[in-house]
Amino acid sequence: MSATTTSPSPQSAQAPTSAIDRFFHITERGSTIAREVRGGFVTFFAMAYILVLNPLILSATSDVSSTAIASGTAAVAGIMTILMGLVANFPMGMAAGLGINAMVAYTLVGMNGMTYADAMGLIIIEGVIILVLVLTGFREAVFKAVPAYLKTAISVGIGLFIALIGLINAKVVGPGGTPLELGLGGSLQGWPVLVFLFGLFLIVVLYVRQVKGAILIGILCSTVVAVVIEAVAHLGAYHAEDNPTGWSLSVPALSGSPLSLPDFSTFFQFSILGSIEKVGIVSVVLLVFSLMLADFFDTMGTMVAVGSEAGLLDEQGNPPRTREILVIDSLSAVAGGVGGVSSNTSYVESASGVGEGARTGLASVVTGVLFLASMFLAPLVTMVPYEAATPALVIVGFLMMMQVTEIDWKRPEIALPAFITIIMMPFSYSITNGIGAGFIAFLIVQIARGKVKEVHLLMWLTSILFVVYFTLQPIKAILGIG
């Protein structure tokens, strides 16, 4: 089987041969255990950067140990990703959400004396509210109210978004004289960029040659090349001024023992009511609203993208076991607060594992086990630099972009909201912003067409909430909230 995204039909597959196969419906979904394992490995390597990045962000404005945050990040991600596999049988990894952790570090901690524990309390409150919305059926109802073509646009937009993430993390594009430019000063420079290009074109060659495990092979080979280059050239870590051609985030070198003992001192270090005492109930409501809306719709977009790439969506664009997926995602937010590592959410990088062949929750179990193992093998995990892992994101971006043909571009009432959804994700660097802009555009188009009565009530509600979300700073200014 090639490393494509097309699954063989269940009818043509062989009958299940093991308990694992039957439990995860592997054969039924046109996959194999080997493909699921490969997909799980690829998803882990595509997500592993969070083990380094989350501690860097969360420890920047607090006295919390970065080592403890790293251990907690791995533990919570491992447990919740395994639950995603076992309960929802969906190939999607969970870990501390980027953006939300930055909000914790640079907005919540220190606001009117608010502590790290207070911030984690807000994360728990937000997670509990979302869980209630899932259990009451509201979150699932909102998801199902979204027109199918907008779901397709969300998937395509995420494809462009993660491709841009890959290019930026590898320093192939970056800020410059224009908002973005090629490399550094308009030119590709440095060995790390060469490693990225080597991995990218190796995966391209293997993919078009229909080689099994193309993405995983690309990541591993690129890592080996990076380790050799670092051993010879001693490039060190990237620094904008002192070392602009260094490695992004992780240096591919091992110093000391490959084993380390985890530190769980961040667990249960939270305060539920502390934030109310520090900033007041109105501020808490607005802060929780911001956290909740990002979590609420990021996951919706991610599960559409992953499900579409895996061929698991029904005719309305809904994945199987939608409620179970959303329940685990909501519990992950709570678990992130309890673990003291910020809200955990679904990772769009999971699409890279799907691109490798993953179709079931077994891949998630493999990814989760690797996260748990990384608590003890952190030095080895961090040897995989961005430049070796991010080519997978660009390739998966291409695979997801192929779905753009499913949108009827000859009908402006469909094409315009879809277009705005697609472009706003990479251009604003946010899945949530893209979804929100698309929802508002959809509503405006329907009003212009005189089709107000055909708009689902939940689309009205979520569009209005997005208007509030996009104007939150002016609202805070009007209310006199810092």
VOKOL-384848 format. One record per residue (C-alpha): residue in one letter; residue number from 0; z, x, y. Coordinates in steps of 0.2 Angstrom, whole numbers, plus 5000, padded with zeros to 4 digits. Layout:
+---------+-----+------+------+-------+
: residuo : num :   up : east : north :
+---------+-----+------+------+-------+
:       a : NUM :    Z :    X :     Y :
...
+---------+-----+------+------+-------+
END
This chain:
+---------+-----+------+------+-------+
: residuo : num :   up : east : north :
+---------+-----+------+------+-------+
:       m :   0 : 5000 : 5000 :  5000 :
:       s :   1 : 4995 : 5007 :  5017 :
:       a :   2 : 5007 : 5008 :  5032 :
:       t :   3 : 5000 : 4993 :  5040 :
:       t :   4 : 5008 : 4977 :  5046 :
:       t :   5 : 4999 : 4965 :  5034 :
:       s :   6 : 5008 : 4960 :  5019 :
:       p :   7 : 5000 : 4954 :  5003 :
:       s :   8 : 5002 : 4936 :  5000 :
:       p :   9 : 5017 : 4930 :  4990 :
:       q :  10 : 5005 : 4922 :  4977 :
:       s :  11 : 4997 : 4938 :  4973 :
:       a :  12 : 5013 : 4948 :  4971 :
:       q :  13 : 5022 : 4951 :  4955 :
:       a :  14 : 5037 : 4941 :  4950 :
:       p :  15 : 5054 : 4948 :  4955 :
:       t :  16 : 5060 : 4961 :  4943 :
:       s :  17 : 5078 : 4964 :  4949 :
:       a :  18 : 5094 : 4956 :  4956 :
:       i :  19 : 5090 : 4965 :  4973 :
:       d :  20 : 5073 : 4959 :  4973 :
:       r :  21 : 5078 : 4941 :  4970 :
:       f :  22 : 5093 : 4942 :  4983 :
:       f :  23 : 5082 : 4949 :  4997 :
:       h :  24 : 5066 : 4940 :  4992 :
:       i :  25 : 5057 : 4956 :  4992 :
:       t :  26 : 5042 : 4952 :  4981 :
:       e :  27 : 5041 : 4935 :  4989 :
:       r :  28 : 5038 : 4943 :  5006 :
:       g :  29 : 5025 : 4954 :  4999 :
:       s :  30 : 5036 : 4970 :  5000 :
:       t :  31 : 5043 : 4983 :  4988 :
:       i :  32 : 5060 : 4991 :  4987 :
:       a :  33 : 5052 : 5008 :  4991 :
:       r :  34 : 5045 : 5001 :  5007 :
:       e :  35 : 5061 : 4993 :  5012 :
:       v :  36 : 5070 : 5009 :  5010 :
:       r :  37 : 5057 : 5018 :  5020 :
:       g :  38 : 5057 : 5005 :  5034 :
:       g :  39 : 5076 : 5006 :  5034 :
:       f :  40 : 5075 : 5025 :  5037 :
:       v :  41 : 5062 : 5024 :  5051 :
:       t :  42 : 5072 : 5010 :  5060 :
:       f :  43 : 5088 : 5022 :  5059 :
:       f :  44 : 5079 : 5037 :  5066 :
:       a :  45 : 5071 : 5026 :  5080 :
:       m :  46 : 5088 : 5020 :  5085 :
:       a :  47 : 5099 : 5035 :  5081 :
:       y :  48 : 5098 : 5041 :  5100 :
:       i :  49 : 5111 : 5028 :  5104 :
:       l :  50 : 5124 : 5039 :  5094 :
:       v :  51 : 5122 : 5052 :  5108 :
:       l :  52 : 5117 : 5041 :  5123 :
:       n :  53 : 5131 : 5028 :  5122 :
:       p :  54 : 5145 : 5040 :  5122 :
:       l :  55 : 5137 : 5049 :  5137 :
:       i :  56 : 5135 : 5033 :  5147 :
:       l :  57 : 5152 : 5025 :  5143 :
:       s :  58 : 5162 : 5041 :  5145 :
:       a :  59 : 5154 : 5045 :  5162 :
:       t :  60 : 5166 : 5034 :  5172 :
:       s :  61 : 5181 : 5033 :  5161 :
:       d :  62 : 5194 : 5045 :  5152 :
:       v :  63 : 5189 : 5038 :  5135 :
:       s :  64 : 5184 : 5051 :  5122 :
:       s :  65 : 5165 : 5053 :  5120 :
:       t :  66 : 5169 : 5058 :  5102 :
:       a :  67 : 5178 : 5042 :  5099 :
:       i :  68 : 5164 : 5032 :  5107 :
:       a :  69 : 5152 : 5040 :  5096 :
:       s :  70 : 5162 : 5036 :  5080 :
:       g :  71 : 5164 : 5018 :  5086 :
:       t :  72 : 5146 : 5016 :  5090 :
:       a :  73 : 5141 : 5022 :  5073 :
:       a :  74 : 5154 : 5011 :  5064 :
:       v :  75 : 5150 : 4995 :  5073 :
:       a :  76 : 5131 : 4997 :  5072 :
:       g :  77 : 5133 : 5001 :  5053 :
:       i :  78 : 5143 : 4986 :  5049 :
:       m :  79 : 5134 : 4973 :  5060 :
:       t :  80 : 5117 : 4979 :  5054 :
:       i :  81 : 5122 : 4978 :  5036 :
:       l :  82 : 5128 : 4960 :  5040 :
:       m :  83 : 5111 : 4956 :  5048 :
:       g :  84 : 5103 : 4961 :  5031 :
:       l :  85 : 5115 : 4952 :  5019 :
:       v :  86 : 5117 : 4936 :  5029 :
:       a :  87 : 5101 : 4934 :  5039 :
:       n :  88 : 5090 : 4944 :  5027 :
:       f :  89 : 5080 : 4950 :  5042 :
:       p :  90 : 5074 : 4968 :  5045 :
:       m :  91 : 5083 : 4971 :  5062 :
:       g :  92 : 5095 : 4984 :  5067 :
:       m :  93 : 5110 : 4981 :  5078 :
:       a :  94 : 5119 : 4994 :  5090 :
:       a :  95 : 5126 : 4995 :  5107 :
:       g :  96 : 5114 : 4988 :  5120 :
:       l :  97 : 5107 : 4999 :  5133 :
:       g :  98 : 5108 : 4991 :  5150 :
:       i :  99 : 5124 : 4982 :  5145 :
:       n : 100 : 5133 : 4999 :  5142 :
:       a : 101 : 5127 : 5005 :  5159 :
:       m : 102 : 5133 : 4989 :  5167 :
:       v : 103 : 5150 : 4992 :  5159 :
:       a : 104 : 5151 : 5010 :  5164 :
:       y : 105 : 5144 : 5009 :  5182 :
:       t : 106 : 5148 : 4991 :  5187 :
:       l : 107 : 5163 : 4985 :  5178 :
:       v : 108 : 5174 : 5000 :  5175 :
:       g : 109 : 5183 : 5004 :  5192 :
:       m : 110 : 5178 : 4987 :  5201 :
:       n : 111 : 5194 : 4983 :  5210 :
:       g : 112 : 5204 : 4994 :  5198 :
:       m : 113 : 5196 : 4986 :  5182 :
:       t : 114 : 5199 : 4997 :  5167 :
:       y : 115 : 5189 : 5001 :  5152 :
:       a : 116 : 5199 : 4989 :  5142 :
:       d : 117 : 5196 : 4975 :  5155 :
:       a : 118 : 5178 : 4978 :  5153 :
:       m : 119 : 5178 : 4977 :  5134 :
:       g : 120 : 5188 : 4961 :  5136 :
:       l : 121 : 5173 : 4954 :  5146 :
:       i : 122 : 5161 : 4959 :  5133 :
:       i : 123 : 5172 : 4949 :  5120 :
:       i : 124 : 5172 : 4934 :  5131 :
:       e : 125 : 5153 : 4935 :  5133 :
:       g : 126 : 5151 : 4936 :  5114 :
:       v : 127 : 5162 : 4922 :  5110 :
:       i : 128 : 5153 : 4911 :  5123 :
:       i : 129 : 5136 : 4915 :  5115 :
:       l : 130 : 5143 : 4912 :  5097 :
:       v : 131 : 5149 : 4895 :  5103 :
:       l : 132 : 5131 : 4891 :  5110 :
:       v : 133 : 5124 : 4896 :  5093 :
:       l : 134 : 5136 : 4886 :  5082 :
:       t : 135 : 5133 : 4871 :  5093 :
:       g : 136 : 5114 : 4873 :  5090 :
:       f : 137 : 5111 : 4876 :  5109 :
:       r : 138 : 5104 : 4894 :  5108 :
:       e : 139 : 5093 : 4890 :  5093 :
:       a : 140 : 5087 : 4874 :  5102 :
:       v : 141 : 5082 : 4885 :  5118 :
:       f : 142 : 5073 : 4897 :  5107 :
:       k : 143 : 5063 : 4883 :  5098 :
:       a : 144 : 5059 : 4874 :  5115 :
:       v : 145 : 5049 : 4890 :  5120 :
:       p : 146 : 5030 : 4887 :  5118 :
:       a : 147 : 5022 : 4897 :  5104 :
:       y : 148 : 5010 : 4906 :  5116 :
:       l : 149 : 5024 : 4912 :  5126 :
:       k : 150 : 5033 : 4919 :  5110 :
:       t : 151 : 5017 : 4928 :  5107 :
:       a : 152 : 5017 : 4935 :  5125 :
:       i : 153 : 5035 : 4940 :  5123 :
:       s : 154 : 5030 : 4950 :  5107 :
:       v : 155 : 5015 : 4958 :  5116 :
:       g : 156 : 5026 : 4962 :  5131 :
:       i : 157 : 5039 : 4971 :  5120 :
:       g : 158 : 5025 : 4981 :  5112 :
:       l : 159 : 5020 : 4988 :  5129 :
:       f : 160 : 5038 : 4990 :  5134 :
:       i : 161 : 5043 : 5000 :  5119 :
:       a : 162 : 5027 : 5011 :  5120 :
:       l : 163 : 5032 : 5015 :  5138 :
:       i : 164 : 5050 : 5019 :  5132 :
:       g : 165 : 5042 : 5031 :  5120 :
:       l : 166 : 5031 : 5039 :  5133 :
:       i : 167 : 5045 : 5041 :  5146 :
:       n : 168 : 5058 : 5048 :  5134 :
:       a : 169 : 5045 : 5061 :  5128 :
:       k : 170 : 5042 : 5065 :  5146 :
:       v : 171 : 5023 : 5061 :  5144 :
:       v : 172 : 5025 : 5050 :  5159 :
:       g : 173 : 5039 : 5050 :  5172 :
:       p : 174 : 5043 : 5047 :  5190 :
:       g : 175 : 5034 : 5058 :  5203 :
:       g : 176 : 5023 : 5056 :  5219 :
:       t : 177 : 5018 : 5039 :  5213 :
:       p : 178 : 5030 : 5027 :  5204 :
:       l : 179 : 5024 : 5035 :  5187 :
:       e : 180 : 5014 : 5050 :  5184 :
:       l : 181 : 5008 : 5061 :  5170 :
:       g : 182 : 5021 : 5073 :  5163 :
:       l : 183 : 5028 : 5084 :  5176 :
:       g : 184 : 5019 : 5086 :  5193 :
:       g : 185 : 5004 : 5077 :  5185 :
:       s : 186 : 5002 : 5089 :  5170 :
:       l : 187 : 5009 : 5089 :  5152 :
:       q : 188 : 5021 : 5104 :  5151 :
:       g : 189 : 5033 : 5111 :  5138 :
:       w : 190 : 5035 : 5113 :  5120 :
:       p : 191 : 5044 : 5096 :  5118 :
:       v : 192 : 5029 : 5086 :  5124 :
:       l : 193 : 5019 : 5096 :  5111 :
:       v : 194 : 5030 : 5090 :  5098 :
:       f : 195 : 5028 : 5072 :  5103 :
:       l : 196 : 5009 : 5074 :  5103 :
:       f : 197 : 5010 : 5082 :  5086 :
:       g : 198 : 5020 : 5068 :  5079 :
:       l : 199 : 5010 : 5054 :  5088 :
:       f : 200 : 4993 : 5061 :  5081 :
:       l : 201 : 5000 : 5065 :  5064 :
:       i : 202 : 5005 : 5047 :  5062 :
:       v : 203 : 4988 : 5041 :  5069 :
:       v : 204 : 4979 : 5052 :  5056 :
:       l : 205 : 4991 : 5046 :  5042 :
:       y : 206 : 4989 : 5028 :  5047 :
:       v : 207 : 4971 : 5027 :  5048 :
:       r : 208 : 4970 : 5037 :  5031 :
:       q : 209 : 4982 : 5023 :  5024 :
:       v : 210 : 4995 : 5035 :  5019 :
:       k : 211 : 5012 : 5027 :  5013 :
:       g : 212 : 5026 : 5032 :  5024 :
:       a : 213 : 5015 : 5037 :  5039 :
:       i : 214 : 5029 : 5034 :  5052 :
:       l : 215 : 5043 : 5042 :  5043 :
:       i : 216 : 5032 : 5057 :  5038 :
:       g : 217 : 5028 : 5059 :  5056 :
:       i : 218 : 5046 : 5058 :  5062 :
:       l : 219 : 5052 : 5071 :  5049 :
:       c : 220 : 5038 : 5083 :  5051 :
:       s : 221 : 5040 : 5083 :  5070 :
:       t : 222 : 5059 : 5086 :  5068 :
:       v : 223 : 5055 : 5101 :  5057 :
:       v : 224 : 5043 : 5108 :  5070 :
:       a : 225 : 5055 : 5105 :  5084 :
:       v : 226 : 5069 : 5114 :  5075 :
:       v : 227 : 5058 : 5129 :  5072 :
:       i : 228 : 5052 : 5129 :  5090 :
:       e : 229 : 5070 : 5128 :  5096 :
:       a : 230 : 5076 : 5142 :  5085 :
:       v : 231 : 5062 : 5153 :  5092 :
:       a : 232 : 5061 : 5148 :  5110 :
:       h : 233 : 5079 : 5142 :  5113 :
:       l : 234 : 5073 : 5129 :  5125 :
:       g : 235 : 5090 : 5120 :  5127 :
:       a : 236 : 5093 : 5102 :  5134 :
:       y : 237 : 5083 : 5094 :  5148 :
:       h : 238 : 5089 : 5095 :  5166 :
:       a : 239 : 5078 : 5089 :  5180 :
:       e : 240 : 5080 : 5104 :  5191 :
:       d : 241 : 5086 : 5118 :  5180 :
:       n : 242 : 5077 : 5115 :  5164 :
:       p : 243 : 5063 : 5101 :  5166 :
:       t : 244 : 5054 : 5106 :  5150 :
:       g : 245 : 5069 : 5106 :  5139 :
:       w : 246 : 5073 : 5093 :  5125 :
:       s : 247 : 5077 : 5075 :  5130 :
:       l : 248 : 5095 : 5070 :  5125 :
:       s : 249 : 5096 : 5079 :  5108 :
:       v : 250 : 5093 : 5098 :  5105 :
:       p : 251 : 5086 : 5101 :  5088 :
:       a : 252 : 5098 : 5114 :  5082 :
:       l : 253 : 5114 : 5114 :  5071 :
:       s : 254 : 5129 : 5123 :  5078 :
:       g : 255 : 5144 : 5123 :  5066 :
:       s : 256 : 5147 : 5112 :  5052 :
:       p : 257 : 5135 : 5098 :  5048 :
:       l : 258 : 5151 : 5087 :  5044 :
:       s : 259 : 5163 : 5079 :  5056 :
:       l : 260 : 5178 : 5067 :  5054 :
:       p : 261 : 5176 : 5050 :  5064 :
:       d : 262 : 5188 : 5045 :  5077 :
:       f : 263 : 5192 : 5027 :  5079 :
:       s : 264 : 5204 : 5027 :  5094 :
:       t : 265 : 5193 : 5015 :  5104 :
:       f : 266 : 5195 : 5001 :  5092 :
:       f : 267 : 5206 : 4986 :  5098 :
:       q : 268 : 5208 : 4994 :  5115 :
:       f : 269 : 5203 : 4979 :  5125 :
:       s : 270 : 5211 : 4967 :  5138 :
:       i : 271 : 5205 : 4949 :  5138 :
:       l : 272 : 5214 : 4943 :  5154 :
:       g : 273 : 5215 : 4960 :  5163 :
:       s : 274 : 5198 : 4957 :  5172 :
:       i : 275 : 5204 : 4940 :  5179 :
:       e : 276 : 5219 : 4948 :  5187 :
:       k : 277 : 5209 : 4962 :  5195 :
:       v : 278 : 5193 : 4953 :  5202 :
:       g : 279 : 5197 : 4935 :  5201 :
:       i : 280 : 5190 : 4920 :  5191 :
:       v : 281 : 5174 : 4918 :  5201 :
:       s : 282 : 5169 : 4936 :  5199 :
:       v : 283 : 5173 : 4935 :  5180 :
:       v : 284 : 5162 : 4920 :  5178 :
:       l : 285 : 5147 : 4928 :  5187 :
:       l : 286 : 5149 : 4945 :  5177 :
:       v : 287 : 5150 : 4936 :  5161 :
:       f : 288 : 5135 : 4926 :  5166 :
:       s : 289 : 5125 : 4942 :  5169 :
:       l : 290 : 5130 : 4949 :  5152 :
:       m : 291 : 5127 : 4933 :  5143 :
:       l : 292 : 5110 : 4930 :  5150 :
:       a : 293 : 5104 : 4948 :  5145 :
:       d : 294 : 5111 : 4946 :  5128 :
:       f : 295 : 5105 : 4928 :  5125 :
:       f : 296 : 5086 : 4932 :  5129 :
:       d : 297 : 5085 : 4950 :  5124 :
:       t : 298 : 5088 : 4945 :  5106 :
:       m : 299 : 5076 : 4930 :  5107 :
:       g : 300 : 5062 : 4942 :  5112 :
:       t : 301 : 5067 : 4955 :  5099 :
:       m : 302 : 5068 : 4944 :  5084 :
:       v : 303 : 5051 : 4936 :  5089 :
:       a : 304 : 5043 : 4953 :  5090 :
:       v : 305 : 5050 : 4959 :  5074 :
:       g : 306 : 5047 : 4943 :  5065 :
:       s : 307 : 5029 : 4943 :  5071 :
:       e : 308 : 5026 : 4961 :  5066 :
:       a : 309 : 5033 : 4957 :  5049 :
:       g : 310 : 5022 : 4941 :  5047 :
:       l : 311 : 5038 : 4931 :  5045 :
:       l : 312 : 5036 : 4918 :  5059 :
:       d : 313 : 5032 : 4900 :  5055 :
:       e : 314 : 5018 : 4890 :  5064 :
:       q : 315 : 5030 : 4887 :  5079 :
:       g : 316 : 5034 : 4905 :  5080 :
:       n : 317 : 5051 : 4904 :  5073 :
:       p : 318 : 5058 : 4917 :  5060 :
:       p : 319 : 5067 : 4912 :  5044 :
:       r : 320 : 5086 : 4909 :  5045 :
:       t : 321 : 5085 : 4909 :  5064 :
:       r : 322 : 5103 : 4902 :  5066 :
:       e : 323 : 5110 : 4916 :  5054 :
:       i : 324 : 5101 : 4929 :  5065 :
:       l : 325 : 5108 : 4922 :  5081 :
:       v : 326 : 5126 : 4921 :  5073 :
:       i : 327 : 5126 : 4939 :  5068 :
:       d : 328 : 5119 : 4944 :  5085 :
:       s : 329 : 5133 : 4935 :  5094 :
:       l : 330 : 5146 : 4942 :  5082 :
:       s : 331 : 5139 : 4959 :  5086 :
:       a : 332 : 5143 : 4957 :  5104 :
:       v : 333 : 5161 : 4952 :  5100 :
:       a : 334 : 5162 : 4967 :  5088 :
:       g : 335 : 5156 : 4979 :  5101 :
:       g : 336 : 5170 : 4974 :  5113 :
:       v : 337 : 5183 : 4975 :  5099 :
:       g : 338 : 5177 : 4992 :  5094 :
:       g : 339 : 5177 : 4998 :  5112 :
:       v : 340 : 5159 : 5003 :  5112 :
:       s : 341 : 5151 : 4989 :  5123 :
:       s : 342 : 5141 : 4974 :  5117 :
:       n : 343 : 5130 : 4977 :  5101 :
:       t : 344 : 5113 : 4968 :  5101 :
:       s : 345 : 5097 : 4968 :  5091 :
:       y : 346 : 5086 : 4983 :  5094 :
:       v : 347 : 5067 : 4982 :  5097 :
:       e : 348 : 5065 : 4999 :  5088 :
:       s : 349 : 5067 : 4989 :  5072 :
:       a : 350 : 5049 : 4985 :  5074 :
:       s : 351 : 5045 : 5003 :  5069 :
:       g : 352 : 5053 : 5000 :  5052 :
:       v : 353 : 5043 : 4985 :  5050 :
:       g : 354 : 5028 : 4995 :  5055 :
:       e : 355 : 5033 : 5006 :  5040 :
:       g : 356 : 5033 : 4991 :  5028 :
:       a : 357 : 5050 : 4983 :  5030 :
:       r : 358 : 5050 : 4964 :  5028 :
:       t : 359 : 5068 : 4960 :  5022 :
:       g : 360 : 5086 : 4962 :  5025 :
:       l : 361 : 5087 : 4977 :  5012 :
:       a : 362 : 5079 : 4988 :  5026 :
:       s : 363 : 5094 : 4983 :  5038 :
:       v : 364 : 5106 : 4987 :  5024 :
:       v : 365 : 5098 : 5004 :  5022 :
:       t : 366 : 5099 : 5007 :  5041 :
:       g : 367 : 5117 : 5001 :  5042 :
:       v : 368 : 5122 : 5013 :  5028 :
:       l : 369 : 5114 : 5027 :  5037 :
:       f : 370 : 5124 : 5023 :  5053 :
:       l : 371 : 5140 : 5023 :  5043 :
:       a : 372 : 5135 : 5040 :  5035 :
:       s : 373 : 5131 : 5046 :  5052 :
:       m : 374 : 5150 : 5045 :  5057 :
:       f : 375 : 5152 : 5060 :  5046 :
:       l : 376 : 5135 : 5068 :  5048 :
:       a : 377 : 5133 : 5066 :  5067 :
:       p : 378 : 5128 : 5085 :  5069 :
:       l : 379 : 5113 : 5082 :  5057 :
:       v : 380 : 5108 : 5065 :  5065 :
:       t : 381 : 5108 : 5072 :  5082 :
:       m : 382 : 5096 : 5086 :  5077 :
:       v : 383 : 5082 : 5073 :  5078 :
:       p : 384 : 5076 : 5074 :  5096 :
:       y : 385 : 5068 : 5060 :  5106 :
:       e : 386 : 5051 : 5069 :  5105 :
:       a : 387 : 5051 : 5068 :  5086 :
:       a : 388 : 5057 : 5049 :  5085 :
:       t : 389 : 5047 : 5041 :  5100 :
:       p : 390 : 5029 : 5043 :  5093 :
:       a : 391 : 5034 : 5029 :  5081 :
:       l : 392 : 5038 : 5018 :  5096 :
:       v : 393 : 5020 : 5021 :  5103 :
:       i : 394 : 5012 : 5017 :  5087 :
:       v : 395 : 5022 : 5001 :  5085 :
:       g : 396 : 5018 : 4996 :  5103 :
:       f : 397 : 4999 : 4997 :  5097 :
:       l : 398 : 5003 : 4986 :  5082 :
:       m : 399 : 5011 : 4973 :  5092 :
:       m : 400 : 4998 : 4974 :  5106 :
:       m : 401 : 4985 : 4968 :  5093 :
:       q : 402 : 4993 : 4950 :  5094 :
:       v : 403 : 4987 : 4948 :  5111 :
:       t : 404 : 4971 : 4940 :  5104 :
:       e : 405 : 4981 : 4925 :  5098 :
:       i : 406 : 4983 : 4920 :  5116 :
:       d : 407 : 4969 : 4908 :  5123 :
:       w : 408 : 4965 : 4919 :  5139 :
:       k : 409 : 4951 : 4906 :  5144 :
:       r : 410 : 4965 : 4893 :  5148 :
:       p : 411 : 4974 : 4898 :  5165 :
:       e : 412 : 4988 : 4887 :  5161 :
:       i : 413 : 4992 : 4897 :  5146 :
:       a : 414 : 4985 : 4914 :  5151 :
:       l : 415 : 4995 : 4916 :  5168 :
:       p : 416 : 5013 : 4913 :  5161 :
:       a : 417 : 5008 : 4924 :  5146 :
:       f : 418 : 5001 : 4938 :  5157 :
:       i : 419 : 5017 : 4938 :  5169 :
:       t : 420 : 5028 : 4939 :  5153 :
:       i : 421 : 5018 : 4953 :  5146 :
:       i : 422 : 5017 : 4964 :  5162 :
:       m : 423 : 5035 : 4961 :  5168 :
:       m : 424 : 5043 : 4969 :  5153 :
:       p : 425 : 5036 : 4986 :  5155 :
:       f : 426 : 5035 : 4985 :  5174 :
:       s : 427 : 5053 : 4980 :  5176 :
:       y : 428 : 5059 : 4990 :  5161 :
:       s : 429 : 5068 : 4974 :  5154 :
:       i : 430 : 5064 : 4962 :  5140 :
:       t : 431 : 5075 : 4949 :  5149 :
:       n : 432 : 5066 : 4951 :  5166 :
:       g : 433 : 5049 : 4948 :  5157 :
:       i : 434 : 5055 : 4932 :  5148 :
:       g : 435 : 5063 : 4925 :  5164 :
:       a : 436 : 5048 : 4928 :  5174 :
:       g : 437 : 5037 : 4920 :  5161 :
:       f : 438 : 5048 : 4905 :  5160 :
:       i : 439 : 5048 : 4902 :  5178 :
:       a : 440 : 5029 : 4905 :  5179 :
:       f : 441 : 5027 : 4892 :  5165 :
:       l : 442 : 5037 : 4879 :  5174 :
:       i : 443 : 5028 : 4882 :  5190 :
:       v : 444 : 5011 : 4880 :  5181 :
:       q : 445 : 5016 : 4864 :  5173 :
:       i : 446 : 5022 : 4857 :  5190 :
:       a : 447 : 5005 : 4862 :  5198 :
:       r : 448 : 4996 : 4853 :  5183 :
:       g : 449 : 5006 : 4837 :  5185 :
:       k : 450 : 5014 : 4840 :  5168 :
:       v : 451 : 5032 : 4839 :  5173 :
:       k : 452 : 5036 : 4826 :  5159 :
:       e : 453 : 5029 : 4838 :  5146 :
:       v : 454 : 5041 : 4852 :  5150 :
:       h : 455 : 5056 : 4852 :  5138 :
:       l : 456 : 5073 : 4849 :  5146 :
:       l : 457 : 5079 : 4866 :  5140 :
:       m : 458 : 5065 : 4875 :  5148 :
:       w : 459 : 5070 : 4867 :  5164 :
:       l : 460 : 5088 : 4873 :  5162 :
:       t : 461 : 5084 : 4891 :  5157 :
:       s : 462 : 5071 : 4893 :  5171 :
:       i : 463 : 5084 : 4887 :  5184 :
:       l : 464 : 5097 : 4899 :  5176 :
:       f : 465 : 5084 : 4913 :  5177 :
:       v : 466 : 5082 : 4910 :  5196 :
:       v : 467 : 5101 : 4912 :  5198 :
:       y : 468 : 5100 : 4927 :  5187 :
:       f : 469 : 5086 : 4935 :  5198 :
:       t : 470 : 5096 : 4931 :  5214 :
:       l : 471 : 5113 : 4936 :  5208 :
:       q : 472 : 5116 : 4949 :  5221 :
:       p : 473 : 5112 : 4938 :  5236 :
:       i : 474 : 5123 : 4924 :  5228 :
:       k : 475 : 5137 : 4937 :  5227 :
:       a : 476 : 5135 : 4942 :  5245 :
:       i : 477 : 5135 : 4924 :  5251 :
:       l : 478 : 5151 : 4921 :  5241 :
:       g : 479 : 5159 : 4937 :  5248 :
:       i : 480 : 5160 : 4945 :  5230 :
:       g : 481 : 5158 : 4964 :  5229 :
+---------+-----+------+------+-------+
END
